[in-house]
Amino acid sequence: MEKRVLGLDPGLAILGFGIILGRDEGNHAPTLLDFGVIQTPAHTEMGDRLCTIYDDLHTLLNEWQPDLVAIEKLFFYRMGNTIAVAQARGVLMLVLAQHKVPFVEFTPAQIKQALTGYGGADKQEVQQAVARELNLDAIPRPDDAADGLAVALTAWFQR
């Protein structure tokens, strides 16, 4: 059975996404379908930025029709940034509810553990694992898109 998994690395300025196709039969590696980012300009009003995320995520969901969405859980490191990212996550969850798409969440440590076997792995190790698992010649860019793929792969491995 095939399953499309959309991974999201939430952010207000840059939201990374990655879409993979996994197959349960045989020993097939997941296939890369798409990856990229949703960007909102820094000097745009908050409401407009959230609307951009809302509209672009609707477009992504309509285009790819994922069976499951995986979201990186919020990591607290700077309070001002955390609040903005939390607002963007709220928009993500609203759009997913509107599309009735199930979602799962993973901490950064869970993602690192799933891809590298070590919950304290650095960003480069995770990105190399993404390229290896998807049989890519290069690490996907920008970093946020690679992070979205890492979240999608984690969901696939945890199925």
Contacts in CASP RR format, 6 or more apart in sequence:
PFRMAT RR
TARGET T0000
AUTHOR 0000-0000-0000
METHOD contacts of the structure
MODEL  1
MEKRVLGLDPGLAILGFGIILGRDEGNHAPTLLDFGVIQTPAHTEMGDRL
CTIYDDLHTLLNEWQPDLVAIEKLFFYRMGNTIAVAQARGVLMLVLAQHK
VPFVEFTPAQIKQALTGYGGADKQEVQQAVARELNLDAIPRPDDAADGLA
VALTAWFQR
1 23 0 8 1.000
1 24 0 8 1.000
1 25 0 8 1.000
2 21 0 8 1.000
2 22 0 8 1.000
2 23 0 8 1.000
2 24 0 8 1.000
3 21 0 8 1.000
3 22 0 8 1.000
3 23 0 8 1.000
3 24 0 8 1.000
3 67 0 8 1.000
3 68 0 8 1.000
3 156 0 8 1.000
3 159 0 8 1.000
4 19 0 8 1.000
4 20 0 8 1.000
4 21 0 8 1.000
4 22 0 8 1.000
4 33 0 8 1.000
4 64 0 8 1.000
4 65 0 8 1.000
4 66 0 8 1.000
4 67 0 8 1.000
4 68 0 8 1.000
5 19 0 8 1.000
5 20 0 8 1.000
5 21 0 8 1.000
5 22 0 8 1.000
5 30 0 8 1.000
5 66 0 8 1.000
5 67 0 8 1.000
5 68 0 8 1.000
5 69 0 8 1.000
5 70 0 8 1.000
5 152 0 8 1.000
5 155 0 8 1.000
5 156 0 8 1.000
6 17 0 8 1.000
6 18 0 8 1.000
6 19 0 8 1.000
6 60 0 8 1.000
6 61 0 8 1.000
6 64 0 8 1.000
6 66 0 8 1.000
6 68 0 8 1.000
6 69 0 8 1.000
6 70 0 8 1.000
6 152 0 8 1.000
7 17 0 8 1.000
7 18 0 8 1.000
7 19 0 8 1.000
7 69 0 8 1.000
7 70 0 8 1.000
7 71 0 8 1.000
7 148 0 8 1.000
7 149 0 8 1.000
7 151 0 8 1.000
7 152 0 8 1.000
7 155 0 8 1.000
8 15 0 8 1.000
8 16 0 8 1.000
8 17 0 8 1.000
8 18 0 8 1.000
8 69 0 8 1.000
8 70 0 8 1.000
8 71 0 8 1.000
8 72 0 8 1.000
8 92 0 8 1.000
8 148 0 8 1.000
8 151 0 8 1.000
9 15 0 8 1.000
9 16 0 8 1.000
9 17 0 8 1.000
9 72 0 8 1.000
9 144 0 8 1.000
9 147 0 8 1.000
9 148 0 8 1.000
9 150 0 8 1.000
9 151 0 8 1.000
10 71 0 8 1.000
10 72 0 8 1.000
10 74 0 8 1.000
10 85 0 8 1.000
10 88 0 8 1.000
10 89 0 8 1.000
10 92 0 8 1.000
11 84 0 8 1.000
11 85 0 8 1.000
11 88 0 8 1.000
11 89 0 8 1.000
11 144 0 8 1.000
12 40 0 8 1.000
12 49 0 8 1.000
12 53 0 8 1.000
12 81 0 8 1.000
12 84 0 8 1.000
12 85 0 8 1.000
12 87 0 8 1.000
12 88 0 8 1.000
13 39 0 8 1.000
13 40 0 8 1.000
13 42 0 8 1.000
14 37 0 8 1.000
14 38 0 8 1.000
14 39 0 8 1.000
14 142 0 8 1.000
14 144 0 8 1.000
15 37 0 8 1.000
15 38 0 8 1.000
15 39 0 8 1.000
15 53 0 8 1.000
15 57 0 8 1.000
15 88 0 8 1.000
15 92 0 8 1.000
15 144 0 8 1.000
16 35 0 8 1.000
16 36 0 8 1.000
16 37 0 8 1.000
16 38 0 8 1.000
16 144 0 8 1.000
16 145 0 8 1.000
16 147 0 8 1.000
16 148 0 8 1.000
17 34 0 8 1.000
17 35 0 8 1.000
17 36 0 8 1.000
17 37 0 8 1.000
17 38 0 8 1.000
17 60 0 8 1.000
17 145 0 8 1.000
17 148 0 8 1.000
18 33 0 8 1.000
18 34 0 8 1.000
18 35 0 8 1.000
18 36 0 8 1.000
18 145 0 8 1.000
18 148 0 8 1.000
18 149 0 8 1.000
18 151 0 8 1.000
18 152 0 8 1.000
19 32 0 8 1.000
19 33 0 8 1.000
19 34 0 8 1.000
19 35 0 8 1.000
19 60 0 8 1.000
19 64 0 8 1.000
19 66 0 8 1.000
19 152 0 8 1.000
20 30 0 8 1.000
20 31 0 8 1.000
20 32 0 8 1.000
20 33 0 8 1.000
20 134 0 8 1.000
20 149 0 8 1.000
20 152 0 8 1.000
20 153 0 8 1.000
20 156 0 8 1.000
21 30 0 8 1.000
21 31 0 8 1.000
21 33 0 8 1.000
22 28 0 8 1.000
22 30 0 8 1.000
22 31 0 8 1.000
22 156 0 8 1.000
23 30 0 8 1.000
29 133 0 8 1.000
29 134 0 8 1.000
29 135 0 8 1.000
30 133 0 8 1.000
30 134 0 8 1.000
30 152 0 8 1.000
30 153 0 8 1.000
30 156 0 8 1.000
31 134 0 8 1.000
32 134 0 8 1.000
32 136 0 8 1.000
32 149 0 8 1.000
33 64 0 8 1.000
34 64 0 8 1.000
35 140 0 8 1.000
35 145 0 8 1.000
35 146 0 8 1.000
35 148 0 8 1.000
35 149 0 8 1.000
36 140 0 8 1.000
36 142 0 8 1.000
36 144 0 8 1.000
36 145 0 8 1.000
37 142 0 8 1.000
37 144 0 8 1.000
37 145 0 8 1.000
38 52 0 8 1.000
38 53 0 8 1.000
38 56 0 8 1.000
38 57 0 8 1.000
38 60 0 8 1.000
40 48 0 8 1.000
40 49 0 8 1.000
40 52 0 8 1.000
40 53 0 8 1.000
41 49 0 8 1.000
44 52 0 8 1.000
46 84 0 8 1.000
46 87 0 8 1.000
49 88 0 8 1.000
50 87 0 8 1.000
50 88 0 8 1.000
50 91 0 8 1.000
53 88 0 8 1.000
53 91 0 8 1.000
53 92 0 8 1.000
54 91 0 8 1.000
54 94 0 8 1.000
54 95 0 8 1.000
57 91 0 8 1.000
57 92 0 8 1.000
57 95 0 8 1.000
58 95 0 8 1.000
58 98 0 8 1.000
58 99 0 8 1.000
61 95 0 8 1.000
61 96 0 8 1.000
61 99 0 8 1.000
61 101 0 8 1.000
66 101 0 8 1.000
67 101 0 8 1.000
67 102 0 8 1.000
68 101 0 8 1.000
68 102 0 8 1.000
68 103 0 8 1.000
68 104 0 8 1.000
68 155 0 8 1.000
69 96 0 8 1.000
69 101 0 8 1.000
69 102 0 8 1.000
69 103 0 8 1.000
69 104 0 8 1.000
70 103 0 8 1.000
70 104 0 8 1.000
70 105 0 8 1.000
70 106 0 8 1.000
70 151 0 8 1.000
70 152 0 8 1.000
70 154 0 8 1.000
70 155 0 8 1.000
71 89 0 8 1.000
71 92 0 8 1.000
71 103 0 8 1.000
71 104 0 8 1.000
71 105 0 8 1.000
71 106 0 8 1.000
71 151 0 8 1.000
72 105 0 8 1.000
72 106 0 8 1.000
72 107 0 8 1.000
72 108 0 8 1.000
72 111 0 8 1.000
72 147 0 8 1.000
72 148 0 8 1.000
72 151 0 8 1.000
73 105 0 8 1.000
73 106 0 8 1.000
73 107 0 8 1.000
73 108 0 8 1.000
74 82 0 8 1.000
74 85 0 8 1.000
74 86 0 8 1.000
74 89 0 8 1.000
75 107 0 8 1.000
75 108 0 8 1.000
76 82 0 8 1.000
93 103 0 8 1.000
96 103 0 8 1.000
104 155 0 8 1.000
104 158 0 8 1.000
106 114 0 8 1.000
106 151 0 8 1.000
106 154 0 8 1.000
106 155 0 8 1.000
106 158 0 8 1.000
109 119 0 8 1.000
109 120 0 8 1.000
110 119 0 8 1.000
110 154 0 8 1.000
111 126 0 8 1.000
111 150 0 8 1.000
111 151 0 8 1.000
111 154 0 8 1.000
112 118 0 8 1.000
112 119 0 8 1.000
112 120 0 8 1.000
112 121 0 8 1.000
112 125 0 8 1.000
112 126 0 8 1.000
113 119 0 8 1.000
113 120 0 8 1.000
113 121 0 8 1.000
114 153 0 8 1.000
114 154 0 8 1.000
114 157 0 8 1.000
114 158 0 8 1.000
115 121 0 8 1.000
115 126 0 8 1.000
115 129 0 8 1.000
115 130 0 8 1.000
115 133 0 8 1.000
115 150 0 8 1.000
115 153 0 8 1.000
115 154 0 8 1.000
115 157 0 8 1.000
116 125 0 8 1.000
116 126 0 8 1.000
116 129 0 8 1.000
118 125 0 8 1.000
121 129 0 8 1.000
123 143 0 8 1.000
126 146 0 8 1.000
126 147 0 8 1.000
126 150 0 8 1.000
127 139 0 8 1.000
127 140 0 8 1.000
127 143 0 8 1.000
127 146 0 8 1.000
127 150 0 8 1.000
128 139 0 8 1.000
129 150 0 8 1.000
129 153 0 8 1.000
130 136 0 8 1.000
130 139 0 8 1.000
130 140 0 8 1.000
130 146 0 8 1.000
130 149 0 8 1.000
130 150 0 8 1.000
130 153 0 8 1.000
131 137 0 8 1.000
131 138 0 8 1.000
131 139 0 8 1.000
131 140 0 8 1.000
133 153 0 8 1.000
134 149 0 8 1.000
134 153 0 8 1.000
139 146 0 8 1.000
140 146 0 8 1.000
140 149 0 8 1.000
END
